[in-house]
Amino acid sequence: MRNKLLIGLGLAAALATGLAIAKHRNGDMGIYLDDQGNVVGSFVVSCDGVFSYEGTRTSNFVVNGQLFCHRP
């Protein structure tokens, strides 16, 4: 029983870590939020995968747009 609990906790931690460092996709646009939900920065990933941002980067972000990228 204890082993199953440890495995479950390990998987949950791995999932949470994966979500925290999730990469943005090419063409994504979005905003960074502080702990109170205020916008503190913005970002864009070009269609070629070049990431740029303004303001403050936080772990709380919302993707709220997508560039029209030509797909091969």
GUKOL-546665 format. One record per atom (N, C-alpha, C): chain; atom name; x, z negated, y. Coordinates in nm, 2 decimals, decimal comma. Atoms other than C-alpha are relative to their C-alpha. Layout:
<atoms>
<atom><rolo>A</rolo><tinu>CA</tinu><X>X</X><Z>Z</Z><Y>Y</Y></atom>
...
</atoms>
This chain:
<atoms>
<atom><rolo>A</rolo><tinu>N</tinu><X>0,08</X><Z>0,00</Z><Y>-0,12</Y></atom>
<atom><rolo>A</rolo><tinu>CA</tinu><X>0,00</X><Z>0,00</Z><Y>0,00</Y></atom>
<atom><rolo>A</rolo><tinu>C</tinu><X>0,09</X><Z>0,00</Z><Y>0,13</Y></atom>
<atom><rolo>A</rolo><tinu>N</tinu><X>-0,09</X><Z>0,01</Z><Y>-0,12</Y></atom>
<atom><rolo>A</rolo><tinu>CA</tinu><X>0,28</X><Z>-0,09</Z><Y>0,24</Y></atom>
<atom><rolo>A</rolo><tinu>C</tinu><X>0,07</X><Z>0,13</Z><Y>0,03</Y></atom>
<atom><rolo>A</rolo><tinu>N</tinu><X>-0,07</X><Z>-0,13</Z><Y>-0,01</Y></atom>
<atom><rolo>A</rolo><tinu>CA</tinu><X>0,46</X><Z>0,24</Z><Y>0,17</Y></atom>
<atom><rolo>A</rolo><tinu>C</tinu><X>-0,09</X><Z>0,10</Z><Y>0,07</Y></atom>
<atom><rolo>A</rolo><tinu>N</tinu><X>0,09</X><Z>-0,09</Z><Y>-0,06</Y></atom>
<atom><rolo>A</rolo><tinu>CA</tinu><X>0,15</X><Z>0,44</Z><Y>0,26</Y></atom>
<atom><rolo>A</rolo><tinu>C</tinu><X>-0,02</X><Z>-0,03</Z><Y>0,15</Y></atom>
<atom><rolo>A</rolo><tinu>N</tinu><X>0,02</X><Z>0,03</Z><Y>-0,14</Y></atom>
<atom><rolo>A</rolo><tinu>CA</tinu><X>0,11</X><Z>0,25</Z><Y>0,59</Y></atom>
<atom><rolo>A</rolo><tinu>C</tinu><X>0,12</X><Z>0,04</Z><Y>0,08</Y></atom>
<atom><rolo>A</rolo><tinu>N</tinu><X>-0,13</X><Z>-0,04</Z><Y>-0,07</Y></atom>
<atom><rolo>A</rolo><tinu>CA</tinu><X>0,48</X><Z>0,31</Z><Y>0,68</Y></atom>
<atom><rolo>A</rolo><tinu>C</tinu><X>0,00</X><Z>0,15</Z><Y>0,01</Y></atom>
<atom><rolo>A</rolo><tinu>N</tinu><X>0,00</X><Z>-0,15</Z><Y>-0,01</Y></atom>
<atom><rolo>A</rolo><tinu>CA</tinu><X>0,44</X><Z>0,68</Z><Y>0,60</Y></atom>
<atom><rolo>A</rolo><tinu>C</tinu><X>-0,10</X><Z>0,05</Z><Y>0,10</Y></atom>
<atom><rolo>A</rolo><tinu>N</tinu><X>0,10</X><Z>-0,03</Z><Y>-0,10</Y></atom>
<atom><rolo>A</rolo><tinu>CA</tinu><X>0,12</X><Z>0,70</Z><Y>0,81</Y></atom>
<atom><rolo>A</rolo><tinu>C</tinu><X>0,05</X><Z>-0,02</Z><Y>0,14</Y></atom>
<atom><rolo>A</rolo><tinu>N</tinu><X>-0,06</X><Z>0,03</Z><Y>-0,13</Y></atom>
<atom><rolo>A</rolo><tinu>CA</tinu><X>0,29</X><Z>0,53</Z><Y>1,10</Y></atom>
<atom><rolo>A</rolo><tinu>C</tinu><X>0,11</X><Z>0,10</Z><Y>0,04</Y></atom>
<atom><rolo>A</rolo><tinu>N</tinu><X>-0,11</X><Z>-0,10</Z><Y>-0,02</Y></atom>
<atom><rolo>A</rolo><tinu>CA</tinu><X>0,59</X><Z>0,76</Z><Y>1,07</Y></atom>
<atom><rolo>A</rolo><tinu>C</tinu><X>-0,06</X><Z>0,14</Z><Y>0,04</Y></atom>
<atom><rolo>A</rolo><tinu>N</tinu><X>0,06</X><Z>-0,13</Z><Y>-0,03</Y></atom>
<atom><rolo>A</rolo><tinu>CA</tinu><X>0,37</X><Z>1,07</Z><Y>1,07</Y></atom>
<atom><rolo>A</rolo><tinu>C</tinu><X>-0,07</X><Z>0,00</Z><Y>0,14</Y></atom>
<atom><rolo>A</rolo><tinu>N</tinu><X>0,07</X><Z>0,02</Z><Y>-0,13</Y></atom>
<atom><rolo>A</rolo><tinu>CA</tinu><X>0,17</X><Z>0,94</Z><Y>1,37</Y></atom>
<atom><rolo>A</rolo><tinu>C</tinu><X>0,11</X><Z>0,00</Z><Y>0,11</Y></atom>
<atom><rolo>A</rolo><tinu>N</tinu><X>-0,10</X><Z>0,00</Z><Y>-0,10</Y></atom>
<atom><rolo>A</rolo><tinu>CA</tinu><X>0,49</X><Z>0,88</Z><Y>1,56</Y></atom>
<atom><rolo>A</rolo><tinu>C</tinu><X>0,06</X><Z>0,14</Z><Y>0,02</Y></atom>
<atom><rolo>A</rolo><tinu>N</tinu><X>-0,06</X><Z>-0,13</Z><Y>-0,01</Y></atom>
<atom><rolo>A</rolo><tinu>CA</tinu><X>0,63</X><Z>1,22</Z><Y>1,48</Y></atom>
<atom><rolo>A</rolo><tinu>C</tinu><X>-0,10</X><Z>0,10</Z><Y>0,07</Y></atom>
<atom><rolo>A</rolo><tinu>N</tinu><X>0,10</X><Z>-0,09</Z><Y>-0,07</Y></atom>
<atom><rolo>A</rolo><tinu>CA</tinu><X>0,30</X><Z>1,39</Z><Y>1,60</Y></atom>
<atom><rolo>A</rolo><tinu>C</tinu><X>0,00</X><Z>-0,04</Z><Y>0,15</Y></atom>
<atom><rolo>A</rolo><tinu>N</tinu><X>0,00</X><Z>0,04</Z><Y>-0,14</Y></atom>
<atom><rolo>A</rolo><tinu>CA</tinu><X>0,31</X><Z>1,19</Z><Y>1,92</Y></atom>
<atom><rolo>A</rolo><tinu>C</tinu><X>0,12</X><Z>0,05</Z><Y>0,07</Y></atom>
<atom><rolo>A</rolo><tinu>N</tinu><X>-0,13</X><Z>-0,05</Z><Y>-0,05</Y></atom>
<atom><rolo>A</rolo><tinu>CA</tinu><X>0,67</X><Z>1,28</Z><Y>1,98</Y></atom>
<atom><rolo>A</rolo><tinu>C</tinu><X>-0,01</X><Z>0,15</Z><Y>0,02</Y></atom>
<atom><rolo>A</rolo><tinu>N</tinu><X>0,02</X><Z>-0,15</Z><Y>-0,01</Y></atom>
<atom><rolo>A</rolo><tinu>CA</tinu><X>0,59</X><Z>1,65</Z><Y>1,91</Y></atom>
<atom><rolo>A</rolo><tinu>C</tinu><X>-0,09</X><Z>0,04</Z><Y>0,12</Y></atom>
<atom><rolo>A</rolo><tinu>N</tinu><X>0,09</X><Z>-0,03</Z><Y>-0,11</Y></atom>
<atom><rolo>A</rolo><tinu>CA</tinu><X>0,31</X><Z>1,65</Z><Y>2,16</Y></atom>
<atom><rolo>A</rolo><tinu>C</tinu><X>0,06</X><Z>-0,03</Z><Y>0,14</Y></atom>
<atom><rolo>A</rolo><tinu>N</tinu><X>-0,06</X><Z>0,04</Z><Y>-0,13</Y></atom>
<atom><rolo>A</rolo><tinu>CA</tinu><X>0,52</X><Z>1,48</Z><Y>2,43</Y></atom>
<atom><rolo>A</rolo><tinu>C</tinu><X>0,10</X><Z>0,10</Z><Y>0,04</Y></atom>
<atom><rolo>A</rolo><tinu>N</tinu><X>-0,10</X><Z>-0,10</Z><Y>-0,03</Y></atom>
<atom><rolo>A</rolo><tinu>CA</tinu><X>0,79</X><Z>1,75</Z><Y>2,41</Y></atom>
<atom><rolo>A</rolo><tinu>C</tinu><X>-0,05</X><Z>0,14</Z><Y>-0,02</Y></atom>
<atom><rolo>A</rolo><tinu>N</tinu><X>0,05</X><Z>-0,13</Z><Y>0,02</Y></atom>
<atom><rolo>A</rolo><tinu>CA</tinu><X>0,56</X><Z>2,04</Z><Y>2,36</Y></atom>
<atom><rolo>A</rolo><tinu>C</tinu><X>0,05</X><Z>0,10</Z><Y>0,11</Y></atom>
<atom><rolo>A</rolo><tinu>N</tinu><X>-0,04</X><Z>-0,09</Z><Y>-0,09</Y></atom>
<atom><rolo>A</rolo><tinu>CA</tinu><X>0,69</X><Z>2,35</Z><Y>2,52</Y></atom>
<atom><rolo>A</rolo><tinu>C</tinu><X>-0,11</X><Z>0,09</Z><Y>0,05</Y></atom>
<atom><rolo>A</rolo><tinu>N</tinu><X>0,10</X><Z>-0,09</Z><Y>-0,05</Y></atom>
<atom><rolo>A</rolo><tinu>CA</tinu><X>0,49</X><Z>2,57</Z><Y>2,75</Y></atom>
<atom><rolo>A</rolo><tinu>C</tinu><X>0,02</X><Z>0,14</Z><Y>-0,05</Y></atom>
<atom><rolo>A</rolo><tinu>N</tinu><X>-0,01</X><Z>-0,13</Z><Y>0,05</Y></atom>
<atom><rolo>A</rolo><tinu>CA</tinu><X>0,42</X><Z>2,92</Z><Y>2,65</Y></atom>
<atom><rolo>A</rolo><tinu>C</tinu><X>0,02</X><Z>0,10</Z><Y>0,12</Y></atom>
<atom><rolo>A</rolo><tinu>N</tinu><X>-0,02</X><Z>-0,10</Z><Y>-0,11</Y></atom>
<atom><rolo>A</rolo><tinu>CA</tinu><X>0,52</X><Z>3,23</Z><Y>2,85</Y></atom>
<atom><rolo>A</rolo><tinu>C</tinu><X>-0,13</X><Z>0,03</Z><Y>0,07</Y></atom>
<atom><rolo>A</rolo><tinu>N</tinu><X>0,12</X><Z>-0,03</Z><Y>-0,08</Y></atom>
<atom><rolo>A</rolo><tinu>CA</tinu><X>0,27</X><Z>3,29</Z><Y>3,13</Y></atom>
<atom><rolo>A</rolo><tinu>C</tinu><X>-0,08</X><Z>-0,12</Z><Y>0,04</Y></atom>
<atom><rolo>A</rolo><tinu>N</tinu><X>0,08</X><Z>0,12</Z><Y>-0,03</Y></atom>
<atom><rolo>A</rolo><tinu>CA</tinu><X>0,15</X><Z>2,93</Z><Y>3,15</Y></atom>
<atom><rolo>A</rolo><tinu>C</tinu><X>0,02</X><Z>-0,04</Z><Y>0,14</Y></atom>
<atom><rolo>A</rolo><tinu>N</tinu><X>-0,01</X><Z>0,06</Z><Y>-0,13</Y></atom>
<atom><rolo>A</rolo><tinu>CA</tinu><X>0,08</X><Z>2,78</Z><Y>3,49</Y></atom>
<atom><rolo>A</rolo><tinu>C</tinu><X>-0,08</X><Z>-0,14</Z><Y>-0,01</Y></atom>
<atom><rolo>A</rolo><tinu>N</tinu><X>0,07</X><Z>0,12</Z><Y>0,01</Y></atom>
<atom><rolo>A</rolo><tinu>CA</tinu><X>-0,02</X><Z>2,42</Z><Y>3,55</Y></atom>
<atom><rolo>A</rolo><tinu>C</tinu><X>0,05</X><Z>-0,10</Z><Y>0,10</Y></atom>
<atom><rolo>A</rolo><tinu>N</tinu><X>-0,03</X><Z>0,10</Z><Y>-0,10</Y></atom>
<atom><rolo>A</rolo><tinu>CA</tinu><X>0,02</X><Z>2,09</Z><Y>3,73</Y></atom>
<atom><rolo>A</rolo><tinu>C</tinu><X>0,05</X><Z>-0,13</Z><Y>-0,08</Y></atom>
<atom><rolo>A</rolo><tinu>N</tinu><X>-0,04</X><Z>0,13</Z><Y>0,05</Y></atom>
<atom><rolo>A</rolo><tinu>CA</tinu><X>0,19</X><Z>1,75</Z><Y>3,67</Y></atom>
<atom><rolo>A</rolo><tinu>C</tinu><X>-0,08</X><Z>-0,11</Z><Y>0,07</Y></atom>
<atom><rolo>A</rolo><tinu>N</tinu><X>0,08</X><Z>0,11</Z><Y>-0,05</Y></atom>
<atom><rolo>A</rolo><tinu>CA</tinu><X>-0,01</X><Z>1,43</Z><Y>3,71</Y></atom>
<atom><rolo>A</rolo><tinu>C</tinu><X>0,08</X><Z>-0,13</Z><Y>-0,01</Y></atom>
<atom><rolo>A</rolo><tinu>N</tinu><X>-0,05</X><Z>0,13</Z><Y>0,02</Y></atom>
<atom><rolo>A</rolo><tinu>CA</tinu><X>0,10</X><Z>1,08</Z><Y>3,78</Y></atom>
<atom><rolo>A</rolo><tinu>C</tinu><X>-0,09</X><Z>-0,09</Z><Y>-0,08</Y></atom>
<atom><rolo>A</rolo><tinu>N</tinu><X>0,08</X><Z>0,08</Z><Y>0,08</Y></atom>
<atom><rolo>A</rolo><tinu>CA</tinu><X>-0,04</X><Z>0,78</Z><Y>3,60</Y></atom>
<atom><rolo>A</rolo><tinu>C</tinu><X>-0,14</X><Z>-0,03</Z><Y>0,05</Y></atom>
<atom><rolo>A</rolo><tinu>N</tinu><X>0,14</X><Z>0,01</Z><Y>-0,06</Y></atom>
<atom><rolo>A</rolo><tinu>CA</tinu><X>-0,34</X><Z>0,76</Z><Y>3,84</Y></atom>
<atom><rolo>A</rolo><tinu>C</tinu><X>-0,07</X><Z>0,13</Z><Y>0,00</Y></atom>
<atom><rolo>A</rolo><tinu>N</tinu><X>0,07</X><Z>-0,13</Z><Y>0,00</Y></atom>
<atom><rolo>A</rolo><tinu>CA</tinu><X>-0,42</X><Z>1,13</Z><Y>3,79</Y></atom>
<atom><rolo>A</rolo><tinu>C</tinu><X>0,01</X><Z>0,08</Z><Y>0,12</Y></atom>
<atom><rolo>A</rolo><tinu>N</tinu><X>-0,03</X><Z>-0,08</Z><Y>-0,12</Y></atom>
<atom><rolo>A</rolo><tinu>CA</tinu><X>-0,29</X><Z>1,25</Z><Y>4,12</Y></atom>
<atom><rolo>A</rolo><tinu>C</tinu><X>0,10</X><Z>0,11</Z><Y>-0,03</Y></atom>
<atom><rolo>A</rolo><tinu>N</tinu><X>-0,09</X><Z>-0,11</Z><Y>0,02</Y></atom>
<atom><rolo>A</rolo><tinu>CA</tinu><X>-0,12</X><Z>1,59</Z><Y>4,13</Y></atom>
<atom><rolo>A</rolo><tinu>C</tinu><X>0,13</X><Z>-0,03</Z><Y>0,08</Y></atom>
<atom><rolo>A</rolo><tinu>N</tinu><X>-0,13</X><Z>0,03</Z><Y>-0,06</Y></atom>
<atom><rolo>A</rolo><tinu>CA</tinu><X>0,25</X><Z>1,54</Z><Y>4,19</Y></atom>
<atom><rolo>A</rolo><tinu>C</tinu><X>0,10</X><Z>0,12</Z><Y>-0,01</Y></atom>
<atom><rolo>A</rolo><tinu>N</tinu><X>-0,08</X><Z>-0,12</Z><Y>0,01</Y></atom>
<atom><rolo>A</rolo><tinu>CA</tinu><X>0,39</X><Z>1,88</Z><Y>4,10</Y></atom>
<atom><rolo>A</rolo><tinu>C</tinu><X>-0,07</X><Z>0,11</Z><Y>-0,07</Y></atom>
<atom><rolo>A</rolo><tinu>N</tinu><X>0,06</X><Z>-0,11</Z><Y>0,06</Y></atom>
<atom><rolo>A</rolo><tinu>CA</tinu><X>0,32</X><Z>2,22</Z><Y>3,96</Y></atom>
<atom><rolo>A</rolo><tinu>C</tinu><X>0,12</X><Z>0,08</Z><Y>-0,07</Y></atom>
<atom><rolo>A</rolo><tinu>N</tinu><X>-0,09</X><Z>-0,07</Z><Y>0,07</Y></atom>
<atom><rolo>A</rolo><tinu>CA</tinu><X>0,49</X><Z>2,46</Z><Y>3,72</Y></atom>
<atom><rolo>A</rolo><tinu>C</tinu><X>-0,05</X><Z>0,14</Z><Y>-0,04</Y></atom>
<atom><rolo>A</rolo><tinu>N</tinu><X>0,04</X><Z>-0,13</Z><Y>0,05</Y></atom>
<atom><rolo>A</rolo><tinu>CA</tinu><X>0,49</X><Z>2,82</Z><Y>3,60</Y></atom>
<atom><rolo>A</rolo><tinu>C</tinu><X>0,11</X><Z>0,05</Z><Y>-0,09</Y></atom>
<atom><rolo>A</rolo><tinu>N</tinu><X>-0,09</X><Z>-0,06</Z><Y>0,09</Y></atom>
<atom><rolo>A</rolo><tinu>CA</tinu><X>0,65</X><Z>3,00</Z><Y>3,31</Y></atom>
<atom><rolo>A</rolo><tinu>C</tinu><X>-0,02</X><Z>0,15</Z><Y>0,01</Y></atom>
<atom><rolo>A</rolo><tinu>N</tinu><X>0,02</X><Z>-0,15</Z><Y>-0,02</Y></atom>
<atom><rolo>A</rolo><tinu>CA</tinu><X>0,71</X><Z>3,37</Z><Y>3,38</Y></atom>
<atom><rolo>A</rolo><tinu>C</tinu><X>-0,03</X><Z>0,06</Z><Y>-0,13</Y></atom>
<atom><rolo>A</rolo><tinu>N</tinu><X>0,03</X><Z>-0,07</Z><Y>0,12</Y></atom>
<atom><rolo>A</rolo><tinu>CA</tinu><X>0,61</X><Z>3,63</Z><Y>3,13</Y></atom>
<atom><rolo>A</rolo><tinu>C</tinu><X>0,13</X><Z>0,02</Z><Y>-0,08</Y></atom>
<atom><rolo>A</rolo><tinu>N</tinu><X>-0,13</X><Z>-0,01</Z><Y>0,07</Y></atom>
<atom><rolo>A</rolo><tinu>CA</tinu><X>0,99</X><Z>3,65</Z><Y>3,04</Y></atom>
<atom><rolo>A</rolo><tinu>C</tinu><X>0,05</X><Z>-0,14</Z><Y>-0,05</Y></atom>
<atom><rolo>A</rolo><tinu>N</tinu><X>-0,04</X><Z>0,13</Z><Y>0,04</Y></atom>
<atom><rolo>A</rolo><tinu>CA</tinu><X>1,00</X><Z>3,28</Z><Y>2,97</Y></atom>
<atom><rolo>A</rolo><tinu>C</tinu><X>0,08</X><Z>-0,09</Z><Y>0,09</Y></atom>
<atom><rolo>A</rolo><tinu>N</tinu><X>-0,08</X><Z>0,07</Z><Y>-0,10</Y></atom>
<atom><rolo>A</rolo><tinu>CA</tinu><X>1,17</X><Z>3,16</Z><Y>3,29</Y></atom>
<atom><rolo>A</rolo><tinu>C</tinu><X>-0,09</X><Z>-0,11</Z><Y>0,05</Y></atom>
<atom><rolo>A</rolo><tinu>N</tinu><X>0,08</X><Z>0,12</Z><Y>-0,05</Y></atom>
<atom><rolo>A</rolo><tinu>CA</tinu><X>1,04</X><Z>2,80</Z><Y>3,37</Y></atom>
<atom><rolo>A</rolo><tinu>C</tinu><X>0,05</X><Z>-0,03</Z><Y>0,14</Y></atom>
<atom><rolo>A</rolo><tinu>N</tinu><X>-0,03</X><Z>0,05</Z><Y>-0,13</Y></atom>
<atom><rolo>A</rolo><tinu>CA</tinu><X>1,02</X><Z>2,69</Z><Y>3,73</Y></atom>
<atom><rolo>A</rolo><tinu>C</tinu><X>-0,11</X><Z>-0,10</Z><Y>0,04</Y></atom>
<atom><rolo>A</rolo><tinu>N</tinu><X>0,10</X><Z>0,10</Z><Y>-0,04</Y></atom>
<atom><rolo>A</rolo><tinu>CA</tinu><X>0,85</X><Z>2,39</Z><Y>3,90</Y></atom>
<atom><rolo>A</rolo><tinu>C</tinu><X>0,03</X><Z>-0,04</Z><Y>0,14</Y></atom>
<atom><rolo>A</rolo><tinu>N</tinu><X>-0,02</X><Z>0,06</Z><Y>-0,13</Y></atom>
<atom><rolo>A</rolo><tinu>CA</tinu><X>0,80</X><Z>2,22</Z><Y>4,23</Y></atom>
<atom><rolo>A</rolo><tinu>C</tinu><X>-0,06</X><Z>-0,14</Z><Y>0,00</Y></atom>
<atom><rolo>A</rolo><tinu>N</tinu><X>0,05</X><Z>0,13</Z><Y>0,00</Y></atom>
<atom><rolo>A</rolo><tinu>CA</tinu><X>0,74</X><Z>1,86</Z><Y>4,31</Y></atom>
<atom><rolo>A</rolo><tinu>C</tinu><X>0,07</X><Z>-0,08</Z><Y>-0,11</Y></atom>
<atom><rolo>A</rolo><tinu>N</tinu><X>-0,06</X><Z>0,09</Z><Y>0,10</Y></atom>
<atom><rolo>A</rolo><tinu>CA</tinu><X>0,79</X><Z>1,59</Z><Y>4,04</Y></atom>
<atom><rolo>A</rolo><tinu>C</tinu><X>-0,06</X><Z>0,04</Z><Y>-0,14</Y></atom>
<atom><rolo>A</rolo><tinu>N</tinu><X>0,04</X><Z>-0,03</Z><Y>0,14</Y></atom>
<atom><rolo>A</rolo><tinu>CA</tinu><X>0,79</X><Z>1,66</Z><Y>3,66</Y></atom>
<atom><rolo>A</rolo><tinu>C</tinu><X>-0,04</X><Z>-0,13</Z><Y>-0,06</Y></atom>
<atom><rolo>A</rolo><tinu>N</tinu><X>0,04</X><Z>0,12</Z><Y>0,08</Y></atom>
<atom><rolo>A</rolo><tinu>CA</tinu><X>0,60</X><Z>1,40</Z><Y>3,45</Y></atom>
<atom><rolo>A</rolo><tinu>C</tinu><X>-0,04</X><Z>0,05</Z><Y>-0,14</Y></atom>
<atom><rolo>A</rolo><tinu>N</tinu><X>0,04</X><Z>-0,03</Z><Y>0,13</Y></atom>
<atom><rolo>A</rolo><tinu>CA</tinu><X>0,50</X><Z>1,38</Z><Y>3,09</Y></atom>
<atom><rolo>A</rolo><tinu>C</tinu><X>-0,15</X><Z>0,03</Z><Y>-0,01</Y></atom>
<atom><rolo>A</rolo><tinu>N</tinu><X>0,15</X><Z>-0,04</Z><Y>-0,01</Y></atom>
<atom><rolo>A</rolo><tinu>CA</tinu><X>0,13</X><Z>1,42</Z><Y>3,20</Y></atom>
<atom><rolo>A</rolo><tinu>C</tinu><X>-0,01</X><Z>0,13</Z><Y>0,07</Y></atom>
<atom><rolo>A</rolo><tinu>N</tinu><X>0,02</X><Z>-0,13</Z><Y>-0,06</Y></atom>
<atom><rolo>A</rolo><tinu>CA</tinu><X>0,05</X><Z>1,78</Z><Y>3,26</Y></atom>
<atom><rolo>A</rolo><tinu>C</tinu><X>-0,12</X><Z>0,07</Z><Y>-0,05</Y></atom>
<atom><rolo>A</rolo><tinu>N</tinu><X>0,12</X><Z>-0,08</Z><Y>0,04</Y></atom>
<atom><rolo>A</rolo><tinu>CA</tinu><X>-0,24</X><Z>2,02</Z><Y>3,25</Y></atom>
<atom><rolo>A</rolo><tinu>C</tinu><X>0,03</X><Z>0,14</Z><Y>0,02</Y></atom>
<atom><rolo>A</rolo><tinu>N</tinu><X>-0,02</X><Z>-0,15</Z><Y>-0,02</Y></atom>
<atom><rolo>A</rolo><tinu>CA</tinu><X>-0,21</X><Z>2,39</Z><Y>3,19</Y></atom>
<atom><rolo>A</rolo><tinu>C</tinu><X>-0,14</X><Z>0,05</Z><Y>0,05</Y></atom>
<atom><rolo>A</rolo><tinu>N</tinu><X>0,12</X><Z>-0,04</Z><Y>-0,06</Y></atom>
<atom><rolo>A</rolo><tinu>CA</tinu><X>-0,47</X><Z>2,53</Z><Y>3,42</Y></atom>
<atom><rolo>A</rolo><tinu>C</tinu><X>-0,01</X><Z>0,15</Z><Y>0,04</Y></atom>
<atom><rolo>A</rolo><tinu>N</tinu><X>0,00</X><Z>-0,14</Z><Y>-0,03</Y></atom>
<atom><rolo>A</rolo><tinu>CA</tinu><X>-0,39</X><Z>2,90</Z><Y>3,43</Y></atom>
<atom><rolo>A</rolo><tinu>C</tinu><X>0,09</X><Z>0,08</Z><Y>-0,09</Y></atom>
<atom><rolo>A</rolo><tinu>N</tinu><X>-0,08</X><Z>-0,08</Z><Y>0,08</Y></atom>
<atom><rolo>A</rolo><tinu>CA</tinu><X>-0,23</X><Z>3,19</Z><Y>3,26</Y></atom>
<atom><rolo>A</rolo><tinu>C</tinu><X>0,03</X><Z>0,13</Z><Y>0,07</Y></atom>
<atom><rolo>A</rolo><tinu>N</tinu><X>-0,04</X><Z>-0,13</Z><Y>-0,06</Y></atom>
<atom><rolo>A</rolo><tinu>CA</tinu><X>-0,04</X><Z>3,49</Z><Y>3,40</Y></atom>
<atom><rolo>A</rolo><tinu>C</tinu><X>-0,04</X><Z>0,11</Z><Y>-0,10</Y></atom>
<atom><rolo>A</rolo><tinu>N</tinu><X>0,03</X><Z>-0,12</Z><Y>0,08</Y></atom>
<atom><rolo>A</rolo><tinu>CA</tinu><X>-0,14</X><Z>3,84</Z><Y>3,28</Y></atom>
<atom><rolo>A</rolo><tinu>C</tinu><X>0,13</X><Z>0,06</Z><Y>-0,04</Y></atom>
<atom><rolo>A</rolo><tinu>N</tinu><X>-0,13</X><Z>-0,05</Z><Y>0,05</Y></atom>
<atom><rolo>A</rolo><tinu>CA</tinu><X>0,16</X><Z>3,93</Z><Y>3,07</Y></atom>
<atom><rolo>A</rolo><tinu>C</tinu><X>-0,03</X><Z>0,12</Z><Y>-0,09</Y></atom>
<atom><rolo>A</rolo><tinu>N</tinu><X>0,02</X><Z>-0,11</Z><Y>0,09</Y></atom>
<atom><rolo>A</rolo><tinu>CA</tinu><X>0,19</X><Z>4,27</Z><Y>2,90</Y></atom>
<atom><rolo>A</rolo><tinu>C</tinu><X>0,07</X><Z>-0,03</Z><Y>-0,13</Y></atom>
<atom><rolo>A</rolo><tinu>N</tinu><X>-0,05</X><Z>0,03</Z><Y>0,14</Y></atom>
<atom><rolo>A</rolo><tinu>CA</tinu><X>0,23</X><Z>4,21</Z><Y>2,53</Y></atom>
<atom><rolo>A</rolo><tinu>C</tinu><X>0,03</X><Z>0,13</Z><Y>-0,07</Y></atom>
<atom><rolo>A</rolo><tinu>N</tinu><X>-0,04</X><Z>-0,12</Z><Y>0,07</Y></atom>
<atom><rolo>A</rolo><tinu>CA</tinu><X>0,42</X><Z>4,46</Z><Y>2,32</Y></atom>
<atom><rolo>A</rolo><tinu>C</tinu><X>-0,10</X><Z>0,04</Z><Y>-0,12</Y></atom>
</atoms>
